Amino acid sequence: MRKQAGLSLVELMISITLGLVLMAGVVQMFLSSKRVFITQQGMSRIQETGRLGIEFMSRDIRAAARYGCLRSDPATNNVILQDGDLDLGGLHTDFAEGVRGYDSAEDLPNGAEEDLGLAEERIDEDESIIVLRSAADVGFPVNNTSNGTQVFAYTSATAVTDNCVGDICKNKAVIVSDCYSSRVFQVTDLSVAANTLTITHAPGWGGDAAKQLEIFSEGEVAPVTTTVYFIAEGAGGQPSLWQRKNDENALELLEGVERMRITYAPRATIVNPNPTYSLAADIDATEWPLINSVRVELLVRSLENNVQEDPQSYTFGDVLVDPAEADPDDRYLRQVFTTTIGIRSREN
């Protein structure tokens, strides 16, 4: 009997066919596993981005309108915060408004997109912008009676460094508060001697003439910060959540935040016992000092396209959105994050 020398053509074709079937199964399993991994990775990143975005904004919104121990009551026109003779410009002003919203960049005062610190073409002009103003939670205790041009506070520092002592800096806004009255003013000079920080301001303080002679023999002095949140294109070309404090450089916080919608509710009054959440355009100018609750909606998307097999519809601002209407090739994964935040200094 002759020994078998090889495979017949039929056997070879059957072997190749079986191998192709097995390979197709392996490839399909690999592609399915890869899609599941990409989807899970995208969802994980979306959830982390949404959680951090809500956390960052909630922290600053809760602290808005915090001006030392003074609790003003605009509803009764009692103890309205006085601005000093300030020359800060932009959005870093109007400190009696601890929170102020705009429905788009075009609604900013004088259309001042430059106050956001980015090139205008990078800013998403269709998204909400929120401006928050508040004092630092820790200040310098007043240790001597103020005079017409100076406020005195205790400090452990021995000298002025880079025109600053702690976070109080020359030409910046600070607040002095003794729980009975408060005054925001601009620092014109600083000096330190024998543990006393001497803060010089413009004569007269500016603002209401009846308040110009206010003196402070106790309380504290603290820097005042204006924080702005908005949506703009990030360094990687993705829509991002941005933050700007005072006149510092704008900071890109989180990639993938595609949209932001913010609504506001004022404190309940006899005239309006059941206030509803409204967009900024529907808030009367007299109501901004009464705002005590803010609702934030963030739409976060994956950084990569083609995560979904089909375009993903979503509801944002009570409106059903189909991204395929704008881009048939939209395969981004998206999730909406919503939270309601109370302003602590205005809580009843």
Phi and psi in degrees as a GROMACS rama.xvg file:
@    title "Ramachandran Plot"
@    xaxis  label "Phi"
@    yaxis  label "Psi"
@TYPE xy
-80.2241  144.477  ARG-2
-76.375  147.981  LYS-3
-67.7785  129.526  GLN-4
-97.0196  -13.2377  ALA-5
175.74  -169.384  GLY-6
-94.3654  146.686  LEU-7
-76.511  165.554  SER-8
-60.9152  -39.3961  LEU-9
-63.8781  -45.1652  VAL-10
-62.3052  -40.1648  GLU-11
-64.3087  -42.55  LEU-12
-66.0597  -38.8643  MET-13
-63.9394  -41.1433  ILE-14
-63.779  -43.8393  SER-15
-63.1158  -42.7074  ILE-16
-61.8648  -46.8979  THR-17
-61.044  -40.5996  LEU-18
-62.7245  -41.4429  GLY-19
-64.5374  -40.3973  LEU-20
-62.621  -45.5945  VAL-21
-62.8992  -42.4158  LEU-22
-63.949  -40.4729  MET-23
-61.5541  -38.776  ALA-24
-64.7888  -41.3472  GLY-25
-65.1618  -44.4813  VAL-26
-62.9534  -43.5552  VAL-27
-61.9264  -42.0364  GLN-28
-62.8563  -40.6155  MET-29
-64.2206  -45.3674  PHE-30
-64.6913  -39.7968  LEU-31
-64.3899  -43.7047  SER-32
-63.5342  -39.0635  SER-33
-65.3046  -42.8675  LYS-34
-64.4567  -41.7219  ARG-35
-62.1387  -41.9577  VAL-36
-63.9137  -45.6244  PHE-37
-62.6362  -41.2115  ILE-38
-65.1025  -45.2974  THR-39
-65.0912  -40.4429  GLN-40
-64.4672  -43.1834  GLN-41
-63.0819  -43.2957  GLY-42
-64.865  -40.5638  MET-43
-61.9003  -42.834  SER-44
-69.1079  -39.5067  ARG-45
-59.8776  -46.5061  ILE-46
-64.6173  -38.8579  GLN-47
-66.0175  -43.6393  GLU-48
-63.3891  -45.7451  THR-49
-62.506  -43.4371  GLY-50
-62.5864  -44.3442  ARG-51
-68.198  -40.2813  LEU-52
-60.1552  -46.2006  GLY-53
-63.1644  -39.6234  ILE-54
-66.1125  -45.6575  GLU-55
-59.6466  -49.45  PHE-56
-69.2955  -38.9864  MET-57
-60.8852  -41.0636  SER-58
-59.2676  -45.5436  ARG-59
-77.3138  -33.4632  ASP-60
-67.3733  -42.0242  ILE-61
-60.2819  -32.9854  ARG-62
-87.8854  -4.01514  ALA-63
-60.1044  147.43  ALA-64
63.3089  21.1667  ALA-65
-89.544  114.138  ARG-66
-126.423  71.3572  TYR-67
67.6425  -145.313  GLY-68
-90.1313  -0.158034  CYS-69
-73.1979  132.348  LEU-70
-119.314  96.2946  ARG-71
-74.8432  160.212  SER-72
-133.214  82.9255  ASP-73
-61.0217  -23.1576  PRO-74
-61.4811  -29.931  ALA-75
-111.99  12.6229  THR-76
57.3689  37.0728  ASN-77
-107.603  128.696  ASN-78
55.1407  55.9394  VAL-79
-70.7586  132.028  ILE-80
-62.1724  134.158  LEU-81
-100.277  130.523  GLN-82
-87.2271  141.295  ASP-83
-81.3239  -167.962  GLY-84
-78.6884  81.1962  ASP-85
-94.837  147.718  LEU-86
-135.77  53.6092  ASP-87
-98.4739  -33.1613  LEU-88
72.4013  176.329  GLY-89
61.064  -142.966  GLY-90
-86.4917  -6.28507  LEU-91
-88.1825  67.2665  HIS-92
-164.517  -174.117  THR-93
52.4773  56.9409  ASP-94
-72.1981  -14.1204  PHE-95
-66.5013  -22.6825  ALA-96
-90.8017  93.8715  GLU-97
-68.0716  -25.1762  GLY-98
-138.119  137.111  VAL-99
-146.028  132.865  ARG-100
-115.781  156.972  GLY-101
-138.535  137.793  TYR-102
-79.331  -13.4277  ASP-103
-163.02  165.195  SER-104
-64.6999  -27.1982  ALA-105
-67.8093  -18.3865  GLU-106
-87.3307  -6.52981  ASP-107
-60.7396  152.151  LEU-108
-53.852  124.877  PRO-109
59.02  22.6017  ASN-110
60.494  36.2955  GLY-111
-80.9754  69.0719  ALA-112
-62.8039  -25.1393  GLU-113
-64.7881  -19.1105  GLU-114
-68.9828  -11.6368  ASP-115
-88.6352  -9.44779  LEU-116
79.7453  15.3846  GLY-117
-130.593  161.019  LEU-118
-60.0424  138.942  ALA-119
-57.4393  -36.5844  GLU-120
-69.3632  -15.1059  GLU-121
-87.1244  -19.1167  ARG-122
-82.7802  131.968  ILE-123
-79.0376  104.503  ASP-124
-75.1067  -9.93006  GLU-125
-94.1552  -2.4568  ASP-126
-104.487  157.701  GLU-127
-64.5908  153.021  SER-128
-131.395  136.184  ILE-129
-124.84  135.129  ILE-130
-115.153  126.14  VAL-131
-123.728  134.518  LEU-132
-127.986  133.646  ARG-133
-164.308  163.601  SER-134
-92.1618  155.805  ALA-135
-62.0503  149.737  ALA-136
-77.1604  -13.8157  ASP-137
-126.275  126.387  VAL-138
-125.02  -165.362  GLY-139
-103.503  125.234  PHE-140
-68.7785  133.785  PRO-141
-66.418  131.431  VAL-142
-124.758  0.488207  ASN-143
-147.893  157.976  ASN-144
-71.5443  130.634  THR-145
-70.6356  162.082  SER-146
-123.817  -163.745  ASN-147
-65.471  -20.0093  GLY-148
-133.933  0.562602  THR-149
-140.115  146.129  GLN-150
-121.049  141.346  VAL-151
-119.103  136.8  PHE-152
-144.573  154.369  ALA-153
-77.0294  141.585  TYR-154
-147.414  147.891  THR-155
-89.3187  -7.08195  SER-156
-69.8698  153.407  ALA-157
-105.78  -10.3558  THR-158
-160.462  163.071  ALA-159
-83.2958  129.007  VAL-160
-119.634  121.244  THR-161
52.8543  42.7042  ASP-162
64.2868  21.8909  ASN-163
-136.842  150.569  CYS-164
-126.227  108.85  VAL-165
63.4197  -129.063  GLY-166
-98.7151  6.80701  ASP-167
-92.8207  119.611  ILE-168
-129.701  154.234  CYS-169
-61.6433  138.782  LYS-170
72.8052  4.99666  ASN-171
-100.898  167.171  LYS-172
-88.838  137.721  ALA-173
-135.763  166.996  VAL-174
-128.044  140.717  ILE-175
-115.606  131.407  VAL-176
-141.53  138.773  SER-177
-125.413  22.0969  ASP-178
77.5101  -14.9551  CYS-179
-103.405  -32.4436  TYR-180
-153.025  161.928  SER-181
-141.864  156.86  SER-182
-146.735  125.099  ARG-183
-93.0657  131.803  VAL-184
-146.174  166.852  PHE-185
-101.184  130.744  GLN-186
-75.3746  128.438  VAL-187
-104.761  -20.1394  THR-188
-163.034  155.529  ASP-189
-135.182  145.321  LEU-190
-151.835  155.864  SER-191
-131.322  132.252  VAL-192
-156.11  130.942  ALA-193
51.0728  50.0335  ALA-194
62.1551  19.1758  ASN-195
-116.291  124.343  THR-196
-93.2074  117.613  LEU-197
-97.8722  118.444  THR-198
-111.348  114.982  ILE-199
-95.6756  139.402  THR-200
-131.801  173.223  HIS-201
-65.2744  141.948  ALA-202
-59.6413  140.791  PRO-203
88.2076  -14.9863  GLY-204
68.2232  -20.3236  TRP-205
74.762  -170.392  GLY-206
71.5142  -150.112  GLY-207
-63.831  123.924  ASP-208
-59.3013  -32.5057  ALA-209
-68.0373  -18.1328  ALA-210
-98.8323  -3.93698  LYS-211
-66.6595  -22.8924  GLN-212
-97.4714  11.8409  LEU-213
-58.5489  139.106  GLU-214
-123.074  155.484  ILE-215
-131.331  119.121  PHE-216
-110.118  -4.79152  SER-217
-153.026  -178.533  GLU-218
102.013  -149.458  GLY-219
-149.816  160.939  GLU-220
-117.374  134.048  VAL-221
-144.722  149.329  ALA-222
-68.8224  150.817  PRO-223
-110.852  132.343  VAL-224
-117.722  135.526  THR-225
-105.087  120.551  THR-226
-116.679  130.259  THR-227
-120.024  133.619  VAL-228
-115.061  136.302  TYR-229
-158.414  170.509  PHE-230
-107.837  132.777  ILE-231
-155.924  166.923  ALA-232
-68.8039  133.095  GLU-233
-86.9657  178.742  GLY-234
-62.1331  -29.4881  ALA-235
-90.7784  8.80638  GLY-236
84.6188  1.54427  GLY-237
-91.4425  149.864  GLN-238
-65.2976  137.541  PRO-239
-140.392  156.892  SER-240
-86.9079  126.387  LEU-241
-115.999  155.492  TRP-242
-135.465  137.378  GLN-243
-131.676  130.718  ARG-244
-109.948  126.333  LYS-245
50.2748  -127.563  ASN-246
-106.735  20.7698  ASP-247
-74.7628  170.487  GLU-248
-63.6024  140.447  ASN-249
-64.6866  142.832  ALA-250
-116.162  125.163  LEU-251
-79.3311  112.611  GLU-252
-85.4922  -52.2  LEU-253
-144.328  125.453  LEU-254
-75.4033  149.544  GLU-255
92.1196  -1.21967  GLY-256
-82.3473  105.336  VAL-257
-86.9945  -37.419  GLU-258
-141.753  155.105  ARG-259
-142.63  129.126  MET-260
-128.897  126.086  ARG-261
-125.873  131.324  ILE-262
-124.124  160.865  THR-263
-135.101  147.991  TYR-264
-130.106  128.474  ALA-265
-79.94  168.751  PRO-266
-64.3572  142.881  ARG-267
-64.5788  137.724  ALA-268
-131.746  174.79  THR-269
-63.4796  -39.1713  ILE-270
-70.3262  -36.6786  VAL-271
-130.052  78.7631  ASN-272
-72.8817  -21.0873  PRO-273
-128.087  73.1475  ASN-274
-66.0931  146.037  PRO-275
-111.078  163.629  THR-276
-80.1414  128.474  TYR-277
-131.501  154.81  SER-278
-68.5465  161.969  LEU-279
-58.1578  -37.0779  ALA-280
-63.5476  -21.5591  ALA-281
-96.5505  3.83458  ASP-282
-95.0429  124.293  ILE-283
-69.7213  149.284  ASP-284
-56.7437  -32.8385  ALA-285
-75.2646  -12.5201  THR-286
-90.2908  -16.2838  GLU-287
-60.3262  -39.6179  TRP-288
-67.8449  -9.21391  PRO-289
-99.6171  -7.09763  LEU-290
-63.3682  124.952  ILE-291
-129.171  8.15825  ASN-292
-151.969  138.576  SER-293
-130.811  134.759  VAL-294
-111.709  125.735  ARG-295
-113.971  132.195  VAL-296
-121.632  124.37  GLU-297
-118.263  130.964  LEU-298
-102.773  116.103  LEU-299
-111.976  135.365  VAL-300
-122.956  162.343  ARG-301
-67.5358  154.751  SER-302
-78.2497  -22.8099  LEU-303
-106.583  145.151  GLU-304
-83.879  175.627  ASN-305
62.14  25.9631  ASN-306
-78.9805  -35.3869  VAL-307
-97.1559  150.606  GLN-308
-73.2921  -31.9654  GLU-309
-132.157  157.709  ASP-310
-56.4888  137.743  PRO-311
-101.38  114.907  GLN-312
-75.1466  154.707  SER-313
-152.975  160.604  TYR-314
-108.424  124.221  THR-315
-137.292  125.381  PHE-316
61.614  37.9796  GLY-317
63.7267  19.2089  ASP-318
-121.049  130.092  VAL-319
-78.4826  124.881  LEU-320
-114.979  129.16  VAL-321
-110.195  103.244  ASP-322
-62.8953  -19.9134  PRO-323
-66.2108  -21.5324  ALA-324
-66.4451  -32.5859  GLU-325
-91.4619  -32.8224  ALA-326
-148.909  105.447  ASP-327
-60.8878  -20.5203  PRO-328
-94.5461  11.6819  ASP-329
-72.0464  115.368  ASP-330
-126.27  25.486  ARG-331
-70.3051  147.445  TYR-332
-90.7202  134.588  LEU-333
-134.784  155.055  ARG-334
-150.187  140.557  GLN-335
-99.4543  132.848  VAL-336
-115.876  130.144  PHE-337
-131.499  138.012  THR-338
-150.383  154.725  THR-339
-117.114  129.137  THR-340
-123.02  130.82  ILE-341
-90.3874  142.886  GLY-342
-86.6833  113.359  ILE-343
-60.4594  -39.7765  ARG-344
-71.2075  -10.2915  SER-345
-117.375  8.10152  ARG-346
-69.2  142.084  GLU-347
